[in-house]
Amino acid sequence: MSFGKPSTPLGNFRIINRAVNPGGPFGVRWMGLNKPGYGIHGTNNPASIGTRASHGCIRMYNKDVLEIFNKVPIGTPVQIISQ
């Protein structure tokens, strides 16, 4: 899993929407947070995992986001803390 740039928002959030095959840089799944424009998603660039390449989202390998997607319903709490 990889976090975005240092501007990634920290705090307590919730999953408010989910999408299958959102396309582009979001890989095979998207789970949007109640912070507009931020979410947990796969990536079309697996080499970016482990880097701060995004603008603040939490990126996962597509195989990993596929594994958790059906286990994470809307309303699930998400806590983002400083590393």
Sequence and secondary structure as in RCSB ss.txt:
>XXXX:A:sequence
MSFGKPSTPLGNFRIINRAVNPGGPFGVRWMGLNKPGYGIHGTNNPASIGTRASHGCIRMYNKDVLEIFNKVPIG
TPVQIISQ
>XXXX:A:secstr
 B  STT   EEEEEEEEEES  GGGTTEEEEESSTT EEE  S GGGTTS  SSS EE  HHHHHHHHTT  TT
 EEEE   
